[in-house]
Amino acid sequence: MTQKLKQNRWFILFFLSLLILNILLVPILNYDSVVKIDWYNKQVEANQEPDLDYALMLDNKLKVDNYNTYRNDSMKLLIIPSIIFCILFMFLNFDKIKKEYIFLIVWIPIALLYVFIMPIGGIPDENAHWLRSYEISLGKLIAQKDENGIGGDILPSNVPSVLSKEVRTDGMVDPTEDSYVDWKARYAEGKNKEGEEFTKFPNTSIYPAVCYFPQAIGIVVTRLFTKSLMAQAYGARLANLALYSFIMWYAIRKIPFKKVAMILIAFLPIALQESVSMSIDGTLTAFITLIISYTLYLTYDKSKEKLDIKDYIILITSSIFTAITKIVYLPIVLFLFLIPKEKFGSMKKKYLIITLIFVLATVLDFGCVLFSLGYKNTIAAKDASMIGQLKHILLHPTLFLMTILSTIRVEGMQHILQMFGQSLSWNDIDISPIYVMSLLLITVYYIFAENREKENINIHTKILGGLIAFVTVLAIIVTEYLTITAVGSFYIIGIMGRYYIPILILLCLAFSNNYIIRKNKDIPIKYLLSFLILANLHTLTCFVYKYL
């Protein structure tokens, strides 16, 4: 043991420094709330009218009153896992363990902490994803509509009780003081409701049932052992996480380079938040990663002479799932054209097969889009109209371009920062800027740095990856403009930073080089993972603080 301590003295110093930083950040996170509550109390004592939103005031008061609980829970959450990981890393030989297994060793415990610390419904739209998953677990694959065309279904009246936030009739979070009511108390009250009623979940009723099969299976299996809806919700989370973890492990295993970059992206707080929820976004990211990873494997692995049935199943399944889940990621299927013609047998066969896959994915995708048009879009702006927007674009193309540029100028930086830790949960949790900027800079490094584990990435991969990334970003922007933004608006609403997470992998391919970063010394994976662990433990303390 003494020898291990001596060998790892610099690593231990690095790890302990990060741990101390996290401990110091705990009181800093409370400072803003304490100042506001103190100022509010003084205003009240002086018989002055406090100019502070009541809901915000109530939220800060809850936080300050529970500070001791938060501090104690945070210390346990920070110190105990940190010490366990530090000892584990001292004995792991990172040079002999394959990176995909290193990923699992670290990923599983961190992901499980996220699963059970983040309350059900504490992730964007998870309330609606839960309701859609539960509907499918009952064998109801197609959502119904009410008299106004809003999607939903007849479910047991107690099903919504597991949610941590109050839900309005249109399925959105109610930004009033009711949304700060203790979610455990609401669950205790709501779980005893009897009977059935039409429950609305408009923004998820339009998705194909297959997107929710993992969550539904988790609910069905958990239901065999308990009637607790809370347990069933966690069962849905765990089943979805299991599929995500397997796909990501397999993708990291198959990709011939940029393995560490893929691990880094998977450990970004926003990516972890989505992957452990009942949302389909995490699984979608995993399938997109699989498309890119498996295509690179088939392209660069010289030992793989011809595609077999397994290869076709993986390519077709991942392409179709990606397309039918969200149309904006359909261009990523075109990445398959990177696979050499020799792997298909001939150039003609290559173009025929890939074209058929793309056409099939496109047809199914547009079929889902047409089906969704039968449901009322409740998240769109009041004056939103897809036909109206199309006419506006055709009549005013220059103005449309200026709208895109204005949106990027005003919100572009916010979208980037969201990918690295700002606006977590319901866009109301920010981790420390220290971690946000550090994660941003490290990711930028891995985007630009060439990985020399295998031969260099060829120019065709870079160009195709860059083009698809650009087209996908444009598709995200245009889709939000067409579907939920008011006609003629000068800014596009609805764009979230998490939508761009899959794009980071393509950027790692497009911008890899040996010129910008010449020496190209990789960060030791042991140190990188240590930083990612502490960054996510810090993130989890922020969730503990929000959801005491």
GUZAKE-576633 format. One line per field, with one value per residue (C-alpha): residue number from 1; residue in three letters; chain; x negated, y, z negated. Coordinates in nm, 2 decimals, padded with zeros to 4 digits. Layout:
N
seq: (NUM|...)
type: (ALA|...)
mol: (A|...)
u: (X|...)
v: (Y|...)
w: (Z|...)
//
This chain:
548
seq: (1|2|3|4|5|6|7|8|9|10|11|12|13|14|15|16|17|18|19|20|21|22|23|24|25|26|27|28|29|30|31|32|33|34|35|36|37|38|39|40|41|42|43|44|45|46|47|48|49|50|51|52|53|54|55|56|57|58|59|60|61|62|63|64|65|66|67|68|69|70|71|72|73|74|75|76|77|78|79|80|81|82|83|84|85|86|87|88|89|90|91|92|93|94|95|96|97|98|99|100|101|102|103|104|105|106|107|108|109|110|111|112|113|114|115|116|117|118|119|120|121|122|123|124|125|126|127|128|129|130|131|132|133|134|135|136|137|138|139|140|141|142|143|144|145|146|147|148|149|150|151|152|153|154|155|156|157|158|159|160|161|162|163|164|165|166|167|168|169|170|171|172|173|174|175|176|177|178|179|180|181|182|183|184|185|186|187|188|189|190|191|192|193|194|195|196|197|198|199|200|201|202|203|204|205|206|207|208|209|210|211|212|213|214|215|216|217|218|219|220|221|222|223|224|225|226|227|228|229|230|231|232|233|234|235|236|237|238|239|240|241|242|243|244|245|246|247|248|249|250|251|252|253|254|255|256|257|258|259|260|261|262|263|264|265|266|267|268|269|270|271|272|273|274|275|276|277|278|279|280|281|282|283|284|285|286|287|288|289|290|291|292|293|294|295|296|297|298|299|300|301|302|303|304|305|306|307|308|309|310|311|312|313|314|315|316|317|318|319|320|321|322|323|324|325|326|327|328|329|330|331|332|333|334|335|336|337|338|339|340|341|342|343|344|345|346|347|348|349|350|351|352|353|354|355|356|357|358|359|360|361|362|363|364|365|366|367|368|369|370|371|372|373|374|375|376|377|378|379|380|381|382|383|384|385|386|387|388|389|390|391|392|393|394|395|396|397|398|399|400|401|402|403|404|405|406|407|408|409|410|411|412|413|414|415|416|417|418|419|420|421|422|423|424|425|426|427|428|429|430|431|432|433|434|435|436|437|438|439|440|441|442|443|444|445|446|447|448|449|450|451|452|453|454|455|456|457|458|459|460|461|462|463|464|465|466|467|468|469|470|471|472|473|474|475|476|477|478|479|480|481|482|483|484|485|486|487|488|489|490|491|492|493|494|495|496|497|498|499|500|501|502|503|504|505|506|507|508|509|510|511|512|513|514|515|516|517|518|519|520|521|522|523|524|525|526|527|528|529|530|531|532|533|534|535|536|537|538|539|540|541|542|543|544|545|546|547|548)
type: (MET|THR|GLN|LYS|LEU|LYS|GLN|ASN|ARG|TRP|PHE|ILE|LEU|PHE|PHE|LEU|SER|LEU|LEU|ILE|LEU|ASN|ILE|LEU|LEU|VAL|PRO|ILE|LEU|ASN|TYR|ASP|SER|VAL|VAL|LYS|ILE|ASP|TRP|TYR|ASN|LYS|GLN|VAL|GLU|ALA|ASN|GLN|GLU|PRO|ASP|LEU|ASP|TYR|ALA|LEU|MET|LEU|ASP|ASN|LYS|LEU|LYS|VAL|ASP|ASN|TYR|ASN|THR|TYR|ARG|ASN|ASP|SER|MET|LYS|LEU|LEU|ILE|ILE|PRO|SER|ILE|ILE|PHE|CYS|ILE|LEU|PHE|MET|PHE|LEU|ASN|PHE|ASP|LYS|ILE|LYS|LYS|GLU|TYR|ILE|PHE|LEU|ILE|VAL|TRP|ILE|PRO|ILE|ALA|LEU|LEU|TYR|VAL|PHE|ILE|MET|PRO|ILE|GLY|GLY|ILE|PRO|ASP|GLU|ASN|ALA|HIS|TRP|LEU|ARG|SER|TYR|GLU|ILE|SER|LEU|GLY|LYS|LEU|ILE|ALA|GLN|LYS|ASP|GLU|ASN|GLY|ILE|GLY|GLY|ASP|ILE|LEU|PRO|SER|ASN|VAL|PRO|SER|VAL|LEU|SER|LYS|GLU|VAL|ARG|THR|ASP|GLY|MET|VAL|ASP|PRO|THR|GLU|ASP|SER|TYR|VAL|ASP|TRP|LYS|ALA|ARG|TYR|ALA|GLU|GLY|LYS|ASN|LYS|GLU|GLY|GLU|GLU|PHE|THR|LYS|PHE|PRO|ASN|THR|SER|ILE|TYR|PRO|ALA|VAL|CYS|TYR|PHE|PRO|GLN|ALA|ILE|GLY|ILE|VAL|VAL|THR|ARG|LEU|PHE|THR|LYS|SER|LEU|MET|ALA|GLN|ALA|TYR|GLY|ALA|ARG|LEU|ALA|ASN|LEU|ALA|LEU|TYR|SER|PHE|ILE|MET|TRP|TYR|ALA|ILE|ARG|LYS|ILE|PRO|PHE|LYS|LYS|VAL|ALA|MET|ILE|LEU|ILE|ALA|PHE|LEU|PRO|ILE|ALA|LEU|GLN|GLU|SER|VAL|SER|MET|SER|ILE|ASP|GLY|THR|LEU|THR|ALA|PHE|ILE|THR|LEU|ILE|ILE|SER|TYR|THR|LEU|TYR|LEU|THR|TYR|ASP|LYS|SER|LYS|GLU|LYS|LEU|ASP|ILE|LYS|ASP|TYR|ILE|ILE|LEU|ILE|THR|SER|SER|ILE|PHE|THR|ALA|ILE|THR|LYS|ILE|VAL|TYR|LEU|PRO|ILE|VAL|LEU|PHE|LEU|PHE|LEU|ILE|PRO|LYS|GLU|LYS|PHE|GLY|SER|MET|LYS|LYS|LYS|TYR|LEU|ILE|ILE|THR|LEU|ILE|PHE|VAL|LEU|ALA|THR|VAL|LEU|ASP|PHE|GLY|CYS|VAL|LEU|PHE|SER|LEU|GLY|TYR|LYS|ASN|THR|ILE|ALA|ALA|LYS|ASP|ALA|SER|MET|ILE|GLY|GLN|LEU|LYS|HIS|ILE|LEU|LEU|HIS|PRO|THR|LEU|PHE|LEU|MET|THR|ILE|LEU|SER|THR|ILE|ARG|VAL|GLU|GLY|MET|GLN|HIS|ILE|LEU|GLN|MET|PHE|GLY|GLN|SER|LEU|SER|TRP|ASN|ASP|ILE|ASP|ILE|SER|PRO|ILE|TYR|VAL|MET|SER|LEU|LEU|LEU|ILE|THR|VAL|TYR|TYR|ILE|PHE|ALA|GLU|ASN|ARG|GLU|LYS|GLU|ASN|ILE|ASN|ILE|HIS|THR|LYS|ILE|LEU|GLY|GLY|LEU|ILE|ALA|PHE|VAL|THR|VAL|LEU|ALA|ILE|ILE|VAL|THR|GLU|TYR|LEU|THR|ILE|THR|ALA|VAL|GLY|SER|PHE|TYR|ILE|ILE|GLY|ILE|MET|GLY|ARG|TYR|TYR|ILE|PRO|ILE|LEU|ILE|LEU|LEU|CYS|LEU|ALA|PHE|SER|ASN|ASN|TYR|ILE|ILE|ARG|LYS|ASN|LYS|ASP|ILE|PRO|ILE|LYS|TYR|LEU|LEU|SER|PHE|LEU|ILE|LEU|ALA|ASN|LEU|HIS|THR|LEU|THR|CYS|PHE|VAL|TYR|LYS|TYR|LEU)
mol: (A|A|A|A|A|A|A|A|A|A|A|A|A|A|A|A|A|A|A|A|A|A|A|A|A|A|A|A|A|A|A|A|A|A|A|A|A|A|A|A|A|A|A|A|A|A|A|A|A|A|A|A|A|A|A|A|A|A|A|A|A|A|A|A|A|A|A|A|A|A|A|A|A|A|A|A|A|A|A|A|A|A|A|A|A|A|A|A|A|A|A|A|A|A|A|A|A|A|A|A|A|A|A|A|A|A|A|A|A|A|A|A|A|A|A|A|A|A|A|A|A|A|A|A|A|A|A|A|A|A|A|A|A|A|A|A|A|A|A|A|A|A|A|A|A|A|A|A|A|A|A|A|A|A|A|A|A|A|A|A|A|A|A|A|A|A|A|A|A|A|A|A|A|A|A|A|A|A|A|A|A|A|A|A|A|A|A|A|A|A|A|A|A|A|A|A|A|A|A|A|A|A|A|A|A|A|A|A|A|A|A|A|A|A|A|A|A|A|A|A|A|A|A|A|A|A|A|A|A|A|A|A|A|A|A|A|A|A|A|A|A|A|A|A|A|A|A|A|A|A|A|A|A|A|A|A|A|A|A|A|A|A|A|A|A|A|A|A|A|A|A|A|A|A|A|A|A|A|A|A|A|A|A|A|A|A|A|A|A|A|A|A|A|A|A|A|A|A|A|A|A|A|A|A|A|A|A|A|A|A|A|A|A|A|A|A|A|A|A|A|A|A|A|A|A|A|A|A|A|A|A|A|A|A|A|A|A|A|A|A|A|A|A|A|A|A|A|A|A|A|A|A|A|A|A|A|A|A|A|A|A|A|A|A|A|A|A|A|A|A|A|A|A|A|A|A|A|A|A|A|A|A|A|A|A|A|A|A|A|A|A|A|A|A|A|A|A|A|A|A|A|A|A|A|A|A|A|A|A|A|A|A|A|A|A|A|A|A|A|A|A|A|A|A|A|A|A|A|A|A|A|A|A|A|A|A|A|A|A|A|A|A|A|A|A|A|A|A|A|A|A|A|A|A|A|A|A|A|A|A|A|A|A|A|A|A|A|A|A|A|A|A|A|A|A|A|A|A|A|A|A|A|A|A|A|A|A|A|A|A|A|A|A|A|A|A|A|A|A|A|A|A|A|A|A|A|A|A|A|A|A|A|A|A|A|A|A|A|A|A|A|A|A|A|A|A|A|A|A|A|A|A|A|A|A|A|A|A|A|A|A|A|A|A|A|A|A|A)
u: (00.00|-00.28|-00.44|-00.11|-00.08|-00.43|-00.37|-00.04|-00.14|-00.09|00.24|00.36|00.26|00.46|00.76|00.76|00.73|01.04|01.22|01.13|01.25|01.58|01.61|01.54|01.80|02.08|02.12|02.06|02.36|02.57|02.44|02.68|02.99|02.87|02.81|03.16|03.34|03.15|03.24|03.60|03.63|03.48|03.73|04.02|03.89|03.87|04.23|04.11|04.26|03.99|03.94|03.88|04.08|04.26|04.20|03.82|03.84|04.01|03.75|03.46|03.63|03.66|03.30|03.17|03.39|03.25|02.89|02.76|02.93|02.79|02.44|02.44|02.58|02.33|02.03|02.13|02.20|01.86|01.63|01.74|01.75|01.44|01.24|01.37|01.28|00.94|00.85|00.99|00.78|00.47|00.49|00.63|00.38|00.53|00.27|00.39|00.77|00.95|01.11|01.47|01.43|01.28|01.59|01.82|01.62|01.67|01.99|02.22|02.18|02.19|02.50|02.67|02.61|02.78|03.08|03.16|03.06|03.24|03.62|03.86|03.97|03.67|03.54|03.70|04.02|03.97|04.32|04.45|04.21|04.32|04.69|04.62|04.40|04.67|04.94|04.73|04.66|05.04|05.03|05.16|04.92|05.10|05.19|05.55|05.67|05.92|06.19|05.93|05.69|05.44|05.26|05.30|05.48|05.70|05.47|05.51|05.56|05.26|05.00|04.90|04.83|04.47|04.37|04.16|04.31|04.67|04.82|05.07|05.35|05.14|04.85|04.62|04.46|04.65|04.41|04.60|04.54|04.72|04.43|04.21|04.44|04.24|04.27|04.26|04.57|04.75|04.66|04.79|05.12|05.16|05.07|05.39|05.62|05.86|06.02|05.91|05.91|05.78|05.42|05.26|04.90|04.91|04.54|04.46|04.78|04.66|04.35|04.36|04.41|04.09|03.90|04.04|04.00|03.71|03.89|04.22|04.04|03.88|04.23|04.38|04.10|04.11|04.49|04.45|04.29|04.46|04.75|04.55|04.56|04.24|04.06|04.20|04.07|03.72|03.76|03.83|03.52|03.30|03.41|03.35|03.01|02.92|02.99|02.80|02.50|02.48|02.50|02.24|02.01|02.03|01.98|01.67|01.55|01.59|01.47|01.11|01.01|01.14|01.25|01.15|01.34|01.65|01.61|01.56|01.88|02.08|01.97|02.08|02.34|02.61|02.55|02.56|02.88|03.06|02.92|03.05|03.40|03.71|03.65|03.58|03.30|03.04|03.12|03.13|02.78|02.66|02.79|02.64|02.31|02.35|02.41|02.09|01.88|01.98|01.94|01.58|01.52|01.63|01.43|01.10|01.08|00.87|00.96|01.33|01.34|01.72|02.03|02.24|02.59|02.50|02.35|02.66|02.89|02.69|02.68|03.05|03.17|02.97|03.06|03.43|03.44|03.26|03.48|03.82|03.73|03.63|03.62|03.34|03.09|03.18|02.88|02.65|02.76|02.57|02.25|02.29|02.16|01.82|01.80|01.57|01.73|01.51|01.70|02.02|01.87|01.91|01.98|02.32|02.42|02.29|02.50|02.80|02.79|02.72|02.97|03.24|03.15|03.17|03.50|03.65|03.55|03.68|04.02|04.07|03.96|04.20|04.47|04.42|04.42|04.75|04.90|04.79|04.97|05.30|05.22|05.24|04.90|04.93|04.58|04.58|04.61|04.96|04.90|04.70|04.79|04.58|04.75|04.72|04.36|04.28|04.45|04.26|03.93|04.01|04.12|03.85|03.54|03.30|03.51|03.51|03.13|03.11|03.34|03.10|02.80|02.98|03.07|02.71|02.58|02.82|02.85|02.56|02.32|02.59|02.66|02.29|02.27|02.58|02.38|02.13|02.33|02.54|02.92|02.95|03.28|03.56|03.31|03.29|02.97|02.62|02.30|02.00|01.84|01.52|01.65|01.85|01.54|01.31|01.54|01.57|01.19|01.12|01.38|01.24|00.90|01.03|01.22|00.90|00.64|00.57|00.57|00.28|00.40|00.46|00.39|00.49|00.85|00.86|00.99|01.31|01.41|01.34|01.53|01.83|01.84|01.82|02.09|02.33|02.27|02.35|02.66|02.79|02.74|02.92|03.20|03.24|03.27|03.51|03.73|03.77|03.85|04.11|04.29|04.30|04.18|04.43|04.46|04.22|04.05|03.70|03.57|03.61|03.74|03.72|03.35|03.17|02.80|02.86|02.98|02.62|02.46|02.45|02.29|01.98|01.88|01.89|01.69|01.42|01.38|01.42|01.15|00.89|00.55|00.18|00.13|00.32|00.20|-00.14|-00.29|00.04|-00.02|00.30|00.42|00.37|00.71|00.68|00.66|00.93|01.17|01.09|01.19|01.51|01.60|01.55|01.73|02.04|02.03|02.04|02.33|02.51|02.47|02.64|02.93|02.94|02.96|03.24|03.45|03.40)
v: (00.00|00.24|00.17|00.25|00.57|00.67|00.58|00.77|01.07|01.33|01.17|01.17|01.54|01.62|01.42|01.57|01.92|01.87|01.73|02.03|02.26|02.08|02.11|02.49|02.53|02.40|02.72|02.93|02.78|02.89|03.25|03.40|03.25|03.36|03.72|03.73|03.59|03.83|04.12|04.01|03.99|04.33|04.48|04.32|04.44|04.79|04.77|04.81|04.63|04.37|04.39|04.02|03.75|03.55|03.21|03.29|03.40|03.08|02.87|03.06|03.03|02.66|02.63|02.84|02.67|02.34|02.44|02.22|01.91|02.01|02.06|01.72|01.54|01.72|01.62|01.26|01.27|01.44|01.26|00.90|00.83|01.04|00.83|00.51|00.62|00.75|00.42|00.23|00.44|00.37|00.00|00.01|-00.04|00.20|00.08|-00.28|-00.23|-00.15|00.19|00.05|-00.14|00.17|00.35|00.10|00.09|00.46|00.51|00.27|00.40|00.77|00.70|00.52|00.82|01.04|00.79|00.80|01.16|01.34|01.31|01.17|01.46|01.67|01.65|01.84|01.68|01.36|01.41|01.36|01.08|00.89|00.92|00.80|00.51|00.41|00.42|00.18|-00.05|-00.11|-00.22|00.11|00.18|00.47|00.78|00.91|01.27|01.47|01.69|01.96|01.73|01.72|01.39|01.17|00.86|00.72|00.63|00.55|00.88|00.83|00.79|01.15|01.16|01.05|01.37|01.62|01.93|02.04|01.98|02.20|02.05|02.10|01.90|02.19|02.28|02.55|02.83|02.93|02.87|02.53|02.40|02.43|02.21|01.91|01.64|01.36|01.51|01.53|01.17|01.06|01.24|01.15|00.78|00.69|00.84|00.59|00.55|00.66|00.98|01.12|01.24|01.47|01.44|01.63|01.66|01.29|01.14|01.19|00.97|00.61|00.35|00.17|00.47|00.39|00.01|00.01|00.23|00.03|-00.30|-00.16|-00.06|-00.40|-00.59|-00.37|-00.40|-00.78|-00.72|-00.40|-00.18|00.13|00.38|00.54|00.20|00.15|00.50|00.41|00.08|00.27|00.48|00.18|-00.01|00.29|00.34|-00.02|00.01|00.33|00.20|-00.12|00.08|00.33|00.06|-00.12|00.21|00.29|-00.06|-00.05|00.30|00.29|00.63|00.91|00.66|00.90|01.19|00.97|00.89|01.26|01.35|01.08|01.22|01.57|01.66|01.74|01.41|01.21|01.39|01.28|00.93|00.84|00.98|00.83|01.07|00.93|01.18|00.97|00.66|00.86|01.00|00.64|00.52|00.82|00.75|00.38|00.49|00.70|00.45|00.14|00.33|00.42|00.06|-00.07|00.20|00.17|-00.19|-00.38|-00.72|-00.66|-00.76|-00.78|-00.68|-00.96|-00.99|-00.85|-00.54|-00.47|-00.52|-00.27|-00.01|-00.05|-00.05|00.24|00.44|00.38|00.45|00.78|00.89|00.81|00.96|01.31|01.41|01.67|01.39|01.21|01.36|01.15|00.84|00.97|00.90|00.54|00.65|00.67|00.28|00.17|-00.01|-00.31|-00.39|-00.42|-00.60|-00.32|00.05|-00.02|-00.25|00.01|00.29|00.07|-00.06|00.27|00.45|00.19|00.24|00.61|00.60|00.35|00.57|00.88|00.73|00.60|00.94|01.14|00.89|00.97|01.34|01.32|01.11|01.37|01.65|01.49|01.61|01.96|02.13|02.28|02.40|02.62|03.00|03.14|03.26|02.96|02.80|02.56|02.66|03.03|03.00|02.82|03.11|03.36|03.19|03.18|03.54|03.68|03.45|03.73|03.81|03.44|03.43|03.74|03.56|03.26|03.49|03.70|03.39|03.26|03.61|03.63|03.27|03.09|03.12|03.01|02.70|02.61|02.66|02.45|02.16|02.19|02.24|02.55|02.53|02.17|02.02|02.25|02.51|02.62|02.46|02.59|02.42|02.63|02.83|02.67|02.33|02.47|02.64|02.35|02.10|02.34|02.38|02.01|01.92|02.17|02.02|01.67|01.81|01.95|01.70|01.41|01.07|00.86|00.52|00.42|00.57|00.94|01.03|01.07|01.38|01.21|01.14|01.50|01.66|01.43|01.46|01.84|01.87|01.64|01.84|02.16|02.03|01.88|02.20|02.38|02.12|02.18|02.55|02.54|02.28|02.49|02.79|02.60|02.42|02.64|02.99|03.26|03.36|03.65|03.63|03.78|03.51|03.13|02.98|02.62|02.54|02.37|02.31|01.93|01.90|01.95|01.68|01.42|01.69|01.70|01.35|01.46|01.77|01.55|01.39|01.71|01.92|01.65|01.77|01.77|02.14|02.34|02.12|02.01|01.82|01.65|01.49|01.33|01.40|01.07|00.91|00.85|01.23|01.30|01.06|01.19|01.54|01.41|01.22|01.53|01.75|01.52|01.48|01.86|01.86|01.61|01.83|02.11|01.87|01.78|02.15|02.21|01.91|01.88)
w: (00.00|-00.08|00.25|00.43|00.24|00.35|00.71|00.72|00.51|00.79|00.88|00.52|00.49|00.80|00.69|00.34|00.49|00.69|00.38|00.17|00.45|00.45|00.07|00.09|00.36|00.14|-00.07|00.24|00.41|00.12|00.11|00.35|00.18|-00.17|-00.05|00.11|-00.20|-00.43|-00.20|-00.19|-00.57|-00.62|-00.37|-00.55|-00.89|-00.76|-00.63|-00.27|00.03|00.13|00.51|00.55|00.73|00.47|00.63|00.64|00.28|00.17|00.35|00.18|-00.16|-00.13|-00.03|-00.32|-00.58|-00.47|-00.44|-00.71|-00.55|-00.22|-00.36|-00.53|-00.23|00.00|-00.21|-00.21|00.17|00.24|00.00|-00.01|00.37|00.42|00.18|00.33|00.68|00.57|00.42|00.72|00.96|00.77|00.83|01.19|01.47|01.73|01.99|01.98|01.95|02.27|02.28|02.32|01.99|01.82|01.94|01.77|01.45|01.40|01.58|01.40|01.04|01.15|01.37|01.08|00.86|01.11|01.14|00.77|00.68|00.96|00.87|01.12|01.34|01.25|01.61|01.90|02.03|01.82|01.69|02.04|02.12|01.80|01.90|02.26|02.12|01.88|02.15|02.37|02.07|02.07|02.43|02.57|02.85|03.01|02.80|02.81|02.85|02.65|02.81|02.88|03.05|02.76|02.72|02.42|02.29|02.02|01.74|01.37|01.19|00.96|01.24|01.25|00.88|00.92|01.08|00.89|01.05|01.08|01.43|01.60|01.82|02.13|01.99|01.92|01.59|01.41|01.31|01.00|00.63|00.66|00.86|00.55|00.33|00.19|00.45|00.19|00.02|00.35|00.43|00.09|00.15|00.52|00.51|00.33|00.60|00.75|01.09|01.43|01.63|01.95|01.89|02.14|02.26|02.60|02.67|02.64|02.77|03.12|03.09|03.21|02.94|03.03|02.89|02.54|02.54|02.30|02.05|02.09|02.04|01.72|01.59|01.68|01.51|01.20|01.18|01.14|00.80|00.67|00.73|00.63|00.91|00.79|00.81|01.16|01.27|01.15|01.33|01.65|01.59|01.52|01.82|02.05|01.89|01.94|02.32|02.34|02.15|02.37|02.69|02.58|02.45|02.79|02.98|02.79|02.84|03.22|03.30|03.42|03.28|03.07|02.79|02.51|02.68|02.69|02.32|02.24|02.43|02.25|01.92|01.98|01.71|01.97|02.15|01.82|01.72|02.04|02.05|01.70|01.75|01.92|02.21|02.55|02.61|02.43|02.63|02.95|02.88|02.82|03.16|03.34|03.17|03.29|03.65|03.65|03.45|03.65|03.99|03.89|03.78|04.11|04.29|04.12|04.00|04.26|04.12|04.20|04.56|04.63|04.45|04.30|04.16|03.82|03.98|04.18|03.88|03.68|03.96|04.05|03.69|03.57|03.88|03.86|03.48|03.53|03.82|03.66|03.33|03.45|03.82|03.76|03.72|04.05|04.23|04.00|04.19|04.49|04.29|04.42|04.76|04.60|04.60|04.88|05.18|05.12|04.81|05.01|05.31|05.57|05.60|05.75|05.46|05.21|05.34|05.39|05.03|04.86|05.07|04.98|04.60|04.63|04.83|04.59|04.29|04.47|04.56|04.20|04.07|04.28|04.20|03.83|03.90|04.10|03.81|03.56|03.75|03.64|03.28|03.16|03.10|02.75|02.72|03.02|03.00|03.04|03.40|03.51|03.84|04.04|04.37|04.27|04.19|04.52|04.71|04.51|04.59|04.96|04.97|04.74|04.76|04.66|04.35|04.26|04.29|04.06|03.81|03.79|03.75|03.49|03.29|03.31|03.19|02.90|02.78|02.95|02.66|02.42|02.63|02.62|02.24|02.19|02.33|02.06|01.74|01.76|01.74|01.61|01.49|01.60|01.70|01.34|01.22|01.31|01.20|01.11|01.40|01.31|01.43|01.72|01.87|01.79|01.96|02.26|02.30|02.25|02.51|02.76|02.71|02.79|03.09|03.24|03.12|03.35|03.18|03.29|03.17|03.53|03.87|03.91|04.00|04.38|04.56|04.67|04.32|04.21|04.50|04.47|04.09|04.11|04.38|04.19|03.87|04.05|04.22|03.89|03.70|03.98|03.96|03.58|03.63|03.93|03.76|03.45|03.67|03.87|03.58|03.27|03.36|03.44|03.81|03.88|03.55|03.54|03.31|03.31|02.99|02.85|02.93|02.64|02.60|02.55|02.91|03.02|02.81|03.10|03.32|03.09|03.21|03.58|03.49|03.34|03.68|03.89|03.71|03.61|03.71|03.64|03.70|03.44|03.16|03.28|02.99|02.93|02.59|02.47|02.12|01.92|01.90|01.53|01.47|01.72|01.57|01.22|01.33|01.49|01.17|00.95|01.20|01.19|00.82|00.80|01.04|00.82|00.52|00.72|00.77|00.40|00.32|00.57|00.46|00.08)
//
